[in-house]
Amino acid sequence: MATTKKEHPALAALRKSGASKVKVAVSDIDGILRGKLLHIDKFLGAAEPYPKGGFGFCDVVFGWDAHDVCYDNAQVTGWQHGFPDALARLDLDTARRVPWDGDVPFFLGEFVTADGGPYPVCPRQTLKRVLKRAEKLGFAAMAGMEFEWFNFAETPQSWAAKRGAAPEPITPGMFGYSLLRMGDQRGFFNALMDEMLAFGVPIEGLHTETGPGVYEAALAFCGALESADRAILFKTGAKEIGKRFGVMPSFMAKWNQHLPGCSGHIHQSLSDGQRNLFFDAKSSRSMSALFESYLAGQIECLMQFAPMFWPTINSYKRLVDGFWAPVKPTWGIDNRTASFRVIAGSPKSTRLETRCPGADVNPYLAMAAVIAAGLHGVEKGLKLSAPPITGTNQGADHIPRAPRSLIGATHEFKQSAIARDWLGDTFVDHFAATREWEHRQWQDAVTDWELKRYFEII
C-alpha cells in the first residue's frame, strides 16, 4: 500500500495559523535580500515538492547592481536574454515569523535550474556546493558571524537630501563596551536582542564598539548554512527594526577615513556530527592536525577568494595598517591583529576566527570562500609552515599584504584554479564580471575628494 508523505511541519503550522500571506526572499549577488509577499494559495503551490513547486522570480536579481543598474558584461543573465523568470525554490526549514511586521510568516528561497539542479550563480547554492563537498569529505562545517556596523539618525529621505554627505551618528565619541551609550538608544538596542531572537536569529552578545554610534553583534554558532541565513537576515532585520526608532544602520566597510572600519568576522570549526574535530587535547596548542591543515589552506589561498569577502570599492579603504583590520594572511594564537585568530581551548570552544571579511559581505559568499579555502588545505594535507605572529604583524615582514583595490583582487580571483574548482567556472566568471562592473562605475565617478583636491588649485 502506498504511503502518503508527511507534510513538512512548517507547512502544517502555516495552514493551522490561518495566515493569508507569506513573505519570501532570496539573496542577490551583493547580499541584498530581494523579496515579495505571496498570497497564501500562491505560496502553498510554490511550496510543493519538485517538479511541481517553486515560483518565478525575475533573474534580473543576478543581472543588476545594488542600485538596480543592469550590467552590460554579464553572460548568465542580461538584456540579451530578456530577463526571464528563473525558478526560485523555498527552503521550508527556514520558516520563521517577522515580529516587527505583524508576525507575517517568512521563508528564504534559492534558485534552481529548469531540471531542479542548483542555479550556478545563486549565492545560497554556491555555499551549499561547498558544504556538499565538505560532507563528502566527512565533515559538517560549523560557523558563526560577527558584525560591526554604524548607526545614524537618518531616514532614506534625510539621507537623500544630504546628497551623501555628513550622516549624523546616533551617539558621539569613541566609547566601546559602553553601558551609557547603550542607554542612548535603549529601545533600539533591546529590540535588536529581543526581536532578532523571536526571528530565529539569536544574538550571543551585543555591545557598543569604538566609534560614534557603532555596535557589534555576535550571532550564535550553528551549522554553516543556517549561520549564513541568520547573517543575511540580521543585516536586513537591523535595518527594518531601525526604521521604527529613526535609526539607519550601515554595514559599509569604511564610512569615514578617520574612524575604524566595520568587520564581518567568521568563526568556524569542523564536526563529525558528534565532536569538534579542531580540538586535540594531546597537542600543545590544542589544535588537531585537521585544524592545522584547514588553517594552512586559508593562509595559502584565501587571497584568491578576496572579492568574496572584500566585495566593494569601499572594502579596500578598511584595509589600513594599524586600524584593526588585518592586512596580511597571518595567523596567531588569540591575536586579534592577525587575519586568522586561533581560539584553542576546550573541546567545545576551539575554533578559527577569520578576521579578514568586512561587514559589507554577502554572508553566503564570504562563508563559501573561507570554508572552501580551509577545506582545500585539508584535501591537500597542507602543513603550517609559518609560526604564529606576535603583536601587530611581528614575524610577518616578508608576507605580502592584501590587494588595495577591487580590480586587483578580482583579477587574481578570476585566474584562480582553486576558486574555479570549488565554486564552478560559471560562478567565477559571473561574479568577476560583476566586480569589474563595480570598478568601472568607480572609474567613471567624480568624487568629492577630487573636487576638494583639484577644483580650485589645478
C-alpha positions as CSV (number, residue, x, y, z in Angstrom):
1,M,0.0,0.0,0.0
2,A,1.3,3.4,-1.0
3,T,2.1,5.7,1.9
4,T,1.4,9.4,2.0
5,K,4.4,11.6,2.6
6,K,4.1,13.5,5.8
7,E,3.7,17.2,5.3
8,H,6.6,19.4,6.4
9,P,5.9,20.8,9.9
10,A,6.3,24.4,8.7
11,L,3.5,23.9,6.2
12,A,1.3,22.2,8.7
13,A,1.8,25.1,11.2
14,L,1.2,27.6,8.4
15,R,-2.2,26.1,7.4
16,K,-3.2,25.9,11.1
17,S,-2.3,29.6,11.6
18,G,-4.8,30.9,9.1
19,A,-2.2,33.3,7.6
20,S,-3.4,35.0,4.4
21,K,0.0,36.0,3.1
22,V,3.7,35.0,3.3
23,K,6.9,37.0,2.9
24,V,9.6,35.3,0.8
25,A,13.1,36.5,0.0
26,V,16.2,35.5,-2.0
27,S,19.8,36.8,-2.0
28,D,21.2,38.8,-4.9
29,I,24.9,38.8,-5.8
30,D,25.6,41.7,-3.4
31,G,23.9,40.0,-0.4
32,I,20.8,42.2,-0.6
33,L,17.6,40.4,0.1
34,R,15.1,40.7,-2.7
35,G,11.6,39.6,-1.8
36,K,7.9,39.8,-2.1
37,L,4.6,39.0,-0.4
38,L,2.7,35.9,-1.7
39,H,-1.0,35.2,-1.3
40,I,-1.3,32.0,0.8
41,D,-2.6,30.0,-2.1
42,K,0.3,31.1,-4.3
43,F,2.7,30.2,-1.5
44,L,1.3,26.8,-0.9
45,G,1.6,26.0,-4.6
46,A,5.2,27.2,-4.6
47,A,6.0,25.1,-1.6
48,E,5.1,21.8,-3.3
49,P,8.0,19.4,-3.9
50,Y,9.9,19.4,-7.2
51,P,8.9,19.3,-10.0
52,K,5.6,21.0,-9.1
53,G,6.9,23.5,-6.6
54,G,8.8,26.8,-6.9
55,F,7.8,30.1,-8.3
56,G,9.0,32.5,-10.9
57,F,11.5,35.3,-9.8
58,C,13.0,37.6,-12.4
59,D,16.6,36.7,-13.0
60,V,17.5,40.4,-13.1
61,V,18.4,39.9,-9.4
62,F,21.7,38.5,-10.8
63,G,21.8,41.0,-13.6
64,W,21.9,44.3,-11.9
65,D,23.9,46.0,-9.2
66,A,23.0,47.3,-5.8
67,H,21.3,50.3,-7.3
68,D,19.3,48.3,-9.9
69,V,21.5,49.3,-12.8
70,C,21.8,46.4,-15.3
71,Y,25.3,45.0,-16.0
72,D,26.5,45.3,-19.6
73,N,29.0,42.5,-19.3
74,A,27.1,39.5,-17.8
75,Q,26.5,36.3,-19.8
76,V,24.3,34.3,-17.4
77,T,21.6,37.0,-17.5
78,G,21.2,40.3,-19.2
79,W,19.3,42.2,-21.9
80,Q,20.4,39.7,-24.5
81,H,18.2,37.1,-22.7
82,G,15.3,39.4,-22.0
83,F,15.5,39.0,-18.1
84,P,13.1,36.0,-17.9
85,D,11.8,34.4,-14.7
86,A,14.2,32.0,-13.0
87,L,12.8,29.3,-10.8
88,A,13.0,30.0,-7.1
89,R,12.5,27.2,-4.6
90,L,11.6,27.7,-1.0
91,D,13.6,26.1,1.8
92,L,10.8,25.2,4.3
93,D,13.5,24.7,7.0
94,T,14.0,28.5,7.1
95,A,10.4,29.1,8.3
96,R,10.1,31.9,10.9
97,R,7.8,34.9,11.6
98,V,8.8,38.5,11.4
99,P,8.0,40.0,14.8
100,W,8.3,43.6,13.7
101,D,6.0,43.0,10.7
102,G,2.8,41.7,12.3
103,D,4.3,38.2,12.7
104,V,4.0,37.6,9.0
105,P,5.3,34.1,8.1
106,F,8.7,34.3,6.3
107,F,10.8,31.8,4.2
108,L,14.1,32.1,2.4
109,G,14.5,30.7,-1.1
110,E,17.2,29.8,-3.6
111,F,17.3,29.4,-7.3
112,V,17.3,26.2,-9.3
113,T,17.6,25.3,-13.0
114,A,14.7,24.0,-15.0
115,D,15.7,20.4,-14.2
116,G,15.9,21.2,-10.4
117,G,19.6,21.5,-10.2
118,P,21.5,24.3,-8.4
119,Y,21.4,27.6,-10.2
120,P,25.1,28.3,-10.8
121,V,25.3,31.9,-9.7
122,C,22.8,31.8,-6.8
123,P,24.8,32.7,-3.6
124,R,23.0,30.3,-1.3
125,Q,23.5,27.5,-3.8
126,T,27.2,28.4,-4.0
127,L,27.6,27.9,-0.3
128,K,25.7,24.7,-0.5
129,R,28.0,23.5,-3.2
130,V,31.0,23.9,-0.8
131,L,29.1,22.3,2.1
132,K,28.2,19.3,-0.1
133,R,31.8,18.7,-0.8
134,A,32.6,19.1,2.9
135,E,30.0,16.4,3.6
136,K,31.6,14.1,1.1
137,L,34.9,14.5,3.0
138,G,33.0,13.5,6.2
139,F,32.7,17.0,7.7
140,A,29.9,19.3,8.8
141,A,31.0,22.9,8.8
142,M,30.0,24.9,11.8
143,A,30.1,28.7,11.8
144,G,29.1,31.9,13.5
145,M,29.3,35.5,12.2
146,E,30.1,38.8,14.0
147,F,29.2,42.2,12.5
148,E,30.3,45.7,13.4
149,W,28.2,48.5,11.9
150,F,27.5,52.2,12.4
151,N,24.1,53.6,13.2
152,F,22.9,57.0,12.1
153,A,20.0,59.3,12.9
154,E,18.8,59.4,9.3
155,T,16.0,58.3,7.1
156,P,16.1,57.5,3.4
157,Q,14.6,60.9,2.8
158,S,17.0,62.8,5.0
159,W,20.0,60.9,3.6
160,A,18.9,61.7,0.0
161,A,18.5,65.3,0.9
162,K,22.1,65.4,2.3
163,R,23.4,64.0,-1.1
164,G,25.6,61.5,0.5
165,A,27.5,63.8,2.9
166,A,27.8,64.2,6.7
167,P,25.5,61.5,8.2
168,E,24.7,62.0,11.9
169,P,25.7,59.1,14.2
170,I,23.2,58.3,16.9
171,T,25.9,58.9,19.6
172,P,29.1,60.9,19.7
173,G,32.7,59.9,20.6
174,M,34.7,56.7,20.9
175,F,33.1,54.6,23.6
176,G,33.4,50.8,23.3
177,Y,31.6,48.4,25.6
178,S,29.7,51.4,27.0
179,L,26.6,50.9,29.2
180,L,26.0,54.6,28.9
181,R,25.8,54.6,25.2
182,M,23.6,51.5,25.2
183,G,21.1,53.7,27.1
184,D,21.1,56.4,24.5
185,Q,19.1,54.2,22.1
186,R,17.7,51.8,24.7
187,G,14.6,50.9,22.7
188,F,16.6,50.1,19.5
189,F,19.3,48.2,21.4
190,N,16.8,46.0,23.3
191,A,14.6,45.5,20.2
192,L,17.6,44.1,18.4
193,M,18.2,41.5,21.1
194,D,14.6,40.5,21.7
195,E,13.1,40.7,18.2
196,M,16.1,39.0,16.5
197,L,15.7,36.1,18.9
198,A,12.0,35.9,18.1
199,F,13.0,36.0,14.4
200,G,15.2,32.9,14.8
201,V,18.4,35.0,14.7
202,P,19.8,34.7,18.2
203,I,22.4,37.2,19.2
204,E,25.0,35.9,21.7
205,G,26.4,39.3,22.5
206,L,25.6,42.9,21.6
207,H,27.7,45.9,22.7
208,T,28.9,49.3,21.5
209,E,32.2,49.4,19.6
210,T,34.9,52.0,19.3
211,G,33.4,54.8,17.2
212,P,30.4,57.1,17.2
213,G,27.2,55.1,17.0
214,V,28.9,51.8,16.3
215,Y,27.6,48.4,17.6
216,E,28.9,44.9,17.4
217,A,26.7,41.8,17.4
218,A,27.9,38.1,17.6
219,L,25.4,35.7,16.2
220,A,25.0,32.2,17.7
221,F,27.2,29.4,16.4
222,C,25.5,26.7,14.3
223,G,25.7,24.9,11.0
224,A,27.2,27.0,8.3
225,L,24.2,27.2,6.0
226,E,21.9,28.3,8.9
227,S,24.7,30.7,10.1
228,A,24.7,32.4,6.7
229,D,20.9,32.6,6.7
230,R,21.0,34.2,10.1
231,A,23.7,36.6,9.0
232,I,21.9,37.9,5.9
233,L,18.6,38.1,7.9
234,F,20.4,40.0,10.7
235,K,21.6,42.7,8.3
236,T,18.2,43.3,6.8
237,G,16.4,42.9,10.1
238,A,18.6,45.5,11.8
239,K,17.7,48.0,9.1
240,E,14.0,47.2,9.3
241,I,14.0,47.5,13.1
242,G,16.0,50.6,13.0
243,K,13.3,52.4,10.9
244,R,11.0,52.3,13.9
245,F,13.5,54.2,16.0
246,G,14.6,56.7,13.4
247,V,17.9,54.8,13.1
248,M,19.7,54.0,9.8
249,P,22.2,51.1,10.3
250,S,25.1,51.0,7.8
251,F,27.2,47.9,7.1
252,M,29.5,49.8,4.8
253,A,33.1,48.7,5.4
254,K,34.6,52.2,6.0
255,W,32.3,55.2,6.0
256,N,34.9,57.7,7.5
257,Q,38.6,57.8,6.8
258,H,39.4,58.8,10.4
259,L,37.4,56.0,12.1
260,P,37.8,52.2,12.3
261,G,36.1,50.2,9.6
262,C,33.4,47.5,10.1
263,S,34.2,43.9,10.1
264,G,32.3,40.7,9.4
265,H,34.4,38.1,11.3
266,I,33.6,34.4,10.6
267,H,34.1,31.8,13.3
268,Q,34.5,28.2,12.0
269,S,35.1,24.6,13.1
270,L,34.5,21.2,11.5
271,S,32.4,18.5,13.2
272,D,31.8,14.8,12.5
273,G,28.3,15.3,13.9
274,Q,29.4,14.4,17.4
275,R,32.5,16.3,18.3
276,N,34.6,19.3,17.4
277,L,37.4,17.9,15.1
278,F,39.6,21.0,15.6
279,F,40.3,20.1,19.2
280,D,43.2,17.8,20.2
281,A,44.0,17.5,23.9
282,K,47.4,15.9,23.1
283,S,48.5,18.9,21.0
284,S,50.5,21.6,22.8
285,R,48.2,24.2,21.1
286,S,45.1,22.0,21.5
287,M,44.9,22.1,17.7
288,S,44.3,18.9,15.7
289,A,46.3,18.1,12.6
290,L,43.0,18.7,10.7
291,F,42.7,22.2,12.2
292,E,46.3,23.0,11.2
293,S,45.6,21.9,7.6
294,Y,42.4,23.9,7.4
295,L,44.2,26.9,8.7
296,A,47.1,26.3,6.3
297,G,44.6,26.2,3.4
298,Q,43.2,29.6,4.3
299,I,46.7,31.1,4.7
300,E,47.8,29.8,1.3
301,C,44.8,30.6,-0.9
302,L,42.3,32.9,0.8
303,M,43.6,35.9,-1.2
304,Q,42.4,34.0,-4.3
305,F,38.9,34.4,-3.0
306,A,39.4,38.0,-1.9
307,P,36.5,39.7,-3.8
308,M,34.1,37.4,-1.9
309,F,35.0,39.0,1.4
310,W,36.0,42.4,0.1
311,P,33.3,42.8,-2.5
312,T,33.1,46.6,-3.0
313,I,35.3,49.6,-3.9
314,N,34.9,50.8,-0.3
315,S,36.0,47.4,1.2
316,Y,39.7,48.2,0.5
317,K,39.5,51.5,2.3
318,R,39.2,49.5,5.5
319,L,42.5,47.7,4.9
320,V,44.7,50.3,6.6
321,D,47.7,49.3,8.8
322,G,47.0,50.0,12.5
323,F,43.2,50.3,12.1
324,W,42.3,46.8,13.5
325,A,41.5,45.3,10.1
326,P,44.2,42.6,9.3
327,V,46.1,43.4,6.0
328,K,48.2,40.2,5.6
329,P,47.4,36.5,5.6
330,T,48.8,35.9,9.1
331,W,47.8,33.7,12.0
332,G,48.2,34.0,15.7
333,I,47.0,32.4,19.0
334,D,44.2,34.6,20.3
335,N,45.8,37.5,18.5
336,R,43.2,40.0,17.1
337,T,45.7,41.7,14.9
338,A,46.1,38.5,12.8
339,S,43.9,37.6,9.8
340,F,43.4,34.2,11.3
341,R,42.8,34.1,15.1
342,V,43.2,30.6,16.5
343,I,41.0,30.2,19.6
344,A,42.2,27.0,21.1
345,G,40.7,25.9,24.4
346,S,38.0,23.5,25.3
347,P,36.6,20.7,23.1
348,K,33.6,22.9,22.6
349,S,35.2,26.3,22.0
350,T,38.2,25.5,19.9
351,R,37.7,27.3,16.5
352,L,39.2,29.6,13.9
353,E,38.1,33.2,13.6
354,T,38.8,34.6,10.1
355,R,39.0,38.3,10.7
356,C,39.5,39.5,7.1
357,P,36.0,40.0,5.9
358,G,34.2,43.3,6.2
359,A,30.6,43.9,7.2
360,D,29.7,44.6,3.6
361,V,30.0,40.9,2.6
362,N,27.3,38.7,1.1
363,P,27.3,36.2,4.0
364,Y,26.7,33.2,1.7
365,L,29.7,34.1,-0.5
366,A,32.1,35.0,2.3
367,M,31.3,31.8,4.2
368,A,31.7,29.8,1.0
369,A,35.1,31.4,0.4
370,V,36.6,30.7,3.8
371,I,35.3,27.2,4.1
372,A,36.5,26.3,0.6
373,A,39.9,27.7,1.3
374,G,40.2,25.8,4.5
375,L,39.0,22.5,3.0
376,H,41.4,23.0,0.1
377,G,44.1,22.7,2.8
378,V,42.5,19.6,4.3
379,E,42.2,17.9,0.9
380,K,45.9,18.7,0.1
381,G,47.1,17.8,3.5
382,L,48.8,21.2,3.9
383,K,51.0,21.9,6.9
384,L,51.5,25.1,8.8
385,S,54.9,26.4,7.6
386,A,54.9,29.8,9.3
387,P,54.9,30.3,13.1
388,P,52.2,32.4,14.7
389,I,52.7,36.2,14.7
390,T,53.0,38.1,17.9
391,G,51.9,41.6,18.5
392,T,50.9,43.5,15.3
393,N,52.3,41.6,12.4
394,Q,55.6,40.9,14.2
395,G,57.1,38.0,12.3
396,A,55.2,38.9,9.1
397,D,57.7,41.2,7.5
398,H,58.1,39.1,4.3
399,I,54.4,38.3,3.8
400,P,52.7,40.3,1.0
401,R,49.8,42.5,2.1
402,A,46.3,42.2,0.8
403,P,45.4,43.9,-2.5
404,R,44.4,47.6,-2.2
405,S,41.8,47.6,-4.9
406,L,38.7,45.6,-6.0
407,I,40.0,45.2,-9.6
408,G,43.4,43.8,-8.4
409,A,41.7,41.3,-6.2
410,T,39.2,40.4,-9.0
411,H,42.0,39.7,-11.5
412,E,43.5,37.2,-9.0
413,F,40.1,35.6,-8.3
414,K,39.3,35.2,-12.0
415,Q,42.6,33.4,-12.6
416,S,42.3,31.1,-9.6
417,A,42.1,27.4,-10.4
418,I,41.2,26.8,-6.7
419,A,38.2,29.1,-6.9
420,R,37.0,27.5,-10.1
421,D,37.4,24.0,-8.6
422,W,35.3,24.9,-5.6
423,L,32.8,27.4,-7.0
424,G,32.5,26.5,-10.6
425,D,33.5,28.3,-13.8
426,T,30.1,29.9,-14.3
427,F,30.0,31.5,-10.9
428,V,33.6,32.7,-11.0
429,D,33.1,34.3,-14.4
430,H,29.8,35.9,-13.5
431,F,31.0,37.2,-10.1
432,A,34.2,38.5,-11.6
433,A,32.2,40.3,-14.3
434,T,30.0,42.0,-11.6
435,R,33.1,43.2,-9.7
436,E,34.6,44.5,-12.9
437,W,31.4,46.4,-13.5
438,E,31.6,47.9,-10.0
439,H,35.2,49.0,-10.7
440,R,34.1,50.7,-13.9
441,Q,31.3,52.6,-12.1
442,W,34.0,53.9,-9.7
443,Q,36.3,54.9,-12.5
444,D,33.6,57.0,-14.1
445,A,32.6,58.7,-10.9
446,V,33.8,62.2,-10.0
447,T,34.2,62.2,-6.2
448,D,34.1,64.9,-3.6
449,W,37.8,64.1,-2.9
450,E,38.7,65.0,-6.5
451,L,36.7,68.3,-6.3
452,K,38.4,69.3,-3.0
453,R,41.8,68.4,-4.3
454,Y,41.8,69.8,-7.8
455,F,38.8,72.2,-8.4
456,E,40.5,75.4,-7.3
457,I,44.2,74.6,-7.4
458,I,44.8,72.9,-10.7
